[in-house]
Amino acid sequence: MEIKYLEYFEKVAQNGSINQAAKLLYISQPHLSHIIKEIEEEAGVQLFYRTRKGCSLTPDGEHFLDHCKIILKELERLKTFSESSKPEKSTLNVSMTRFSHTAECFNQICRKHQNEKSFSFCLKEDAEMNVIENVMEGKSNVGVIHFASRESSAKQKQFSEAGLHFVPLALFQPSICLSRSHELLQNQDLIDLSVLKQYGFVRYIGQFEDFIYRITTQNLHLDLNESPKIVYVNDRAEQMSLISESNFFTIGITEFEQQDSRYQVVSIPLLGCNECLRFGVIYKEKSELTAAEKEFVELLIKHYHVLQAKEAEQINKRPAAFVRQVEKTI
C-alpha cells in the first residue's frame, strides 16, 4: 500500500466526505473513491460507512486511522531528520509529467554541473496531480506539468489557492507518435483519430485522468483509457522502442531531440483536434529556488519556446485547411 494512500485516507476521515477531501487534495472525487476502495480491499475490512451526507469511520476504520497517524507521524520525523542532516551542495529537485522535452532540459543542467565537487539532482516522473502534490508538500521544489488549455482558468485558480506560482511555457497541438514505417503514413501525412481504433495504444502506467488519453476531434470523442488494445509501460525508452517495432501508437506533442534518428518514431499532427496542451512550471510562491533550479526554469522557458516555434513552422507547411483548423483551436 502506498504511503500517499494513507494520507488520503486520513484526509477523508478528517472531513467525513470523499468529495470534500478530493477538493482539498486537488484530485477528482471518482479517483479518490477508487483509492479508498482499494485501501479497503487491501485491508480486508470495511473502513467507512457511506451515506448520502458523507461517510464515517467503522470500528475497523477507527483502528486503521490510529495506525495511520502513527505511521505518518514517524515518516514526518524521518523527513525532518533527513533534511537537517543534508550537507550544503548544489541541488535541483524536480517533478514532471512524462515528456522527454522536460527531461532533456534536466539532463542538460546535470551535464553543466558534472565537474562540481558535490551536488544532488533529482528528477521524479509522475501523473499531473502527483507532481502538484509533490511541490505543495515540499517533496520537489519545481514541477513541470501539462493540461488541457480549456482548463487554464480553473488551474490558475487552483494554483493560487494552493500558494503556487505558475509560469506558462508553451501551447501545443496533440500529435500521434508512431513508427516512420507505419502503414498509415504510406499514403497520407495527416491522420484522423478514428482510424487508430484498430491499433494498439501504448501508454504510461497510471495517469488515467491525463487529457491526452481523452481526445476530442471534430468528428469523434475517444477515451483511450478504454481502448481494446492497450500496452502499459513505465518509461519513454521502452515506449519508443515498442512503437518503432510495431504498428502501435501513442499521443504526444512535437518530436523531442533525436526521436526520429534514434527510434525512427515520428510525431504527426492530429487532424481536427479541438484542444491544445498547455505546459507550465509551478513552484511555491514563497520558496527560494536554488541556483541550479533557476537555471533549469530559464532553460525550460527557452527550450519550450523553441519547440512551439518549431511546431508553428511545421503547421504552416501543412495544407491551408489544416492551418485554418489549428488557428481556431489556439
CORHU-V437085 format. One record per residue. N is the residue number from 1. RES is the residue in three letters. OMEGA is omega in whole degrees, -180 to 180 (999 if undefined). Layout:
n | res | omega
N | RES | OMEGA
N | RES | OMEGA
This chain:
n | res | omega
1 | MET | -179
2 | GLU | 178
3 | ILE | -180
4 | LYS | 179
5 | TYR | 177
6 | LEU | 178
7 | GLU | 179
8 | TYR | 179
9 | PHE | -180
10 | GLU | -179
11 | LYS | 178
12 | VAL | 180
13 | ALA | -179
14 | GLN | -174
15 | ASN | -180
16 | GLY | -178
17 | SER | 177
18 | ILE | -179
19 | ASN | -180
20 | GLN | 179
21 | ALA | 179
22 | ALA | 179
23 | LYS | -179
24 | LEU | -179
25 | LEU | -179
26 | TYR | 173
27 | ILE | -178
28 | SER | 180
29 | GLN | 179
30 | PRO | -179
31 | HIS | 179
32 | LEU | 177
33 | SER | 179
34 | HIS | -180
35 | ILE | 180
36 | ILE | 178
37 | LYS | 180
38 | GLU | 178
39 | ILE | -180
40 | GLU | 179
41 | GLU | -180
42 | GLU | 178
43 | ALA | 179
44 | GLY | 180
45 | VAL | 174
46 | GLN | -176
47 | LEU | -178
48 | PHE | 165
49 | TYR | 179
50 | ARG | 174
51 | THR | 179
52 | ARG | -178
53 | LYS | 180
54 | GLY | 180
55 | CYS | 179
56 | SER | -176
57 | LEU | 170
58 | THR | 175
59 | PRO | 177
60 | ASP | 178
61 | GLY | 178
62 | GLU | 179
63 | HIS | -179
64 | PHE | 180
65 | LEU | 179
66 | ASP | 179
67 | HIS | 179
68 | CYS | -178
69 | LYS | 179
70 | ILE | -178
71 | ILE | -178
72 | LEU | 179
73 | LYS | 179
74 | GLU | 178
75 | LEU | 178
76 | GLU | 177
77 | ARG | 178
78 | LEU | 180
79 | LYS | 179
80 | THR | 179
81 | PHE | -178
82 | SER | -178
83 | GLU | -178
84 | SER | -177
85 | SER | -179
86 | LYS | 178
87 | PRO | 177
88 | GLU | 178
89 | LYS | 177
90 | SER | -177
91 | THR | 176
92 | LEU | -174
93 | ASN | -171
94 | VAL | 167
95 | SER | -176
96 | MET | 167
97 | THR | -167
98 | ARG | 173
99 | PHE | -176
100 | SER | -178
101 | HIS | 178
102 | THR | -180
103 | ALA | 178
104 | GLU | 179
105 | CYS | 178
106 | PHE | -180
107 | ASN | -180
108 | GLN | 177
109 | ILE | 178
110 | CYS | -180
111 | ARG | -179
112 | LYS | -176
113 | HIS | -171
114 | GLN | -177
115 | ASN | 177
116 | GLU | -178
117 | LYS | -180
118 | SER | 176
119 | PHE | 177
120 | SER | -179
121 | PHE | -176
122 | CYS | 178
123 | LEU | 177
124 | LYS | 177
125 | GLU | -173
126 | ASP | 175
127 | ALA | -176
128 | GLU | -176
129 | MET | 179
130 | ASN | 176
131 | VAL | 179
132 | ILE | -180
133 | GLU | 179
134 | ASN | 180
135 | VAL | 180
136 | MET | -177
137 | GLU | 179
138 | GLY | 178
139 | LYS | 174
140 | SER | -180
141 | ASN | -178
142 | VAL | 176
143 | GLY | 176
144 | VAL | -172
145 | ILE | 172
146 | HIS | 178
147 | PHE | 180
148 | ALA | -177
149 | SER | 179
150 | ARG | -179
151 | GLU | -173
152 | SER | -178
153 | SER | -180
154 | ALA | 180
155 | LYS | 179
156 | GLN | 178
157 | LYS | 179
158 | GLN | -179
159 | PHE | 180
160 | SER | -180
161 | GLU | -179
162 | ALA | 180
163 | GLY | -179
164 | LEU | 175
165 | HIS | -178
166 | PHE | 177
167 | VAL | 180
168 | PRO | -180
169 | LEU | -176
170 | ALA | 180
171 | LEU | -176
172 | PHE | 169
173 | GLN | 175
174 | PRO | 177
175 | SER | 175
176 | ILE | 179
177 | CYS | -179
178 | LEU | -177
179 | SER | 178
180 | ARG | -179
181 | SER | -178
182 | HIS | -178
183 | GLU | -179
184 | LEU | -178
185 | LEU | -177
186 | GLN | -175
187 | ASN | -178
188 | GLN | 178
189 | ASP | 172
190 | LEU | -174
191 | ILE | 176
192 | ASP | -176
193 | LEU | -175
194 | SER | -177
195 | VAL | -177
196 | LEU | -177
197 | LYS | -176
198 | GLN | -177
199 | TYR | -180
200 | GLY | 180
201 | PHE | -180
202 | VAL | -175
203 | ARG | 178
204 | TYR | 176
205 | ILE | -176
206 | GLY | 177
207 | GLN | -177
208 | PHE | -178
209 | GLU | -178
210 | ASP | -179
211 | PHE | -175
212 | ILE | 177
213 | TYR | 178
214 | ARG | -171
215 | ILE | 175
216 | THR | 174
217 | THR | -179
218 | GLN | -174
219 | ASN | -171
220 | LEU | 168
221 | HIS | -176
222 | LEU | 175
223 | ASP | -176
224 | LEU | 174
225 | ASN | -178
226 | GLU | 179
227 | SER | 179
228 | PRO | -180
229 | LYS | -178
230 | ILE | 173
231 | VAL | 180
232 | TYR | 179
233 | VAL | -178
234 | ASN | -175
235 | ASP | -173
236 | ARG | 180
237 | ALA | 177
238 | GLU | -180
239 | GLN | -178
240 | MET | -180
241 | SER | -180
242 | LEU | -180
243 | ILE | -177
244 | SER | -175
245 | GLU | -177
246 | SER | 174
247 | ASN | 177
248 | PHE | 179
249 | PHE | 168
250 | THR | 179
251 | ILE | 179
252 | GLY | 176
253 | ILE | -179
254 | THR | -172
255 | GLU | 173
256 | PHE | -176
257 | GLU | 178
258 | GLN | 179
259 | GLN | -179
260 | ASP | -176
261 | SER | -177
262 | ARG | -174
263 | TYR | -174
264 | GLN | 177
265 | VAL | -178
266 | VAL | 178
267 | SER | -177
268 | ILE | 179
269 | PRO | 180
270 | LEU | -175
271 | LEU | 173
272 | GLY | -179
273 | CYS | -176
274 | ASN | -174
275 | GLU | 177
276 | CYS | 176
277 | LEU | 177
278 | ARG | 177
279 | PHE | 180
280 | GLY | 179
281 | VAL | 175
282 | ILE | 171
283 | TYR | -177
284 | LYS | -176
285 | GLU | -176
286 | LYS | -178
287 | SER | 176
288 | GLU | -179
289 | LEU | 177
290 | THR | 180
291 | ALA | -179
292 | ALA | 179
293 | GLU | 176
294 | LYS | 176
295 | GLU | -179
296 | PHE | -180
297 | VAL | 179
298 | GLU | 179
299 | LEU | 178
300 | LEU | -179
301 | ILE | -180
302 | LYS | -176
303 | HIS | -178
304 | TYR | 174
305 | HIS | 177
306 | VAL | 179
307 | LEU | 180
308 | GLN | 177
309 | ALA | 178
310 | LYS | 178
311 | GLU | 180
312 | ALA | 179
313 | GLU | 179
314 | GLN | 180
315 | ILE | -179
316 | ASN | 178
317 | LYS | -179
318 | ARG | 177
319 | PRO | -176
320 | ALA | -179
321 | ALA | 180
322 | PHE | -180
323 | VAL | 179
324 | ARG | 180
325 | GLN | 179
326 | VAL | -178
327 | GLU | 180
328 | LYS | -175
329 | THR | -175
330 | ILE | 999
